[in-house]
Amino acid sequence: MSRTPRVQIWRNGEVSELVGSGTLAAVVVCDLLNGEERPLETTALFVIVSMPHTR
């Protein structure tokens, strides 16, 4: 997936806002390390939720 130019992988981030009226126009991503929010124009969103492996 990382080799696909149209796909961006964000670590340490969370979607803080979905923007659009009827269809998705943008998402706002918050960097959990520094609190910076960044709007990204997009019409699609795919989320993978995972937990760290601990023993």
Beta strands, then each sheet from edge to edge (+ up, - down):
strand 1: 13-19
strand 2: 26-31
strand 3: 37-41
sheet 1: 1+ 2- 3+
end
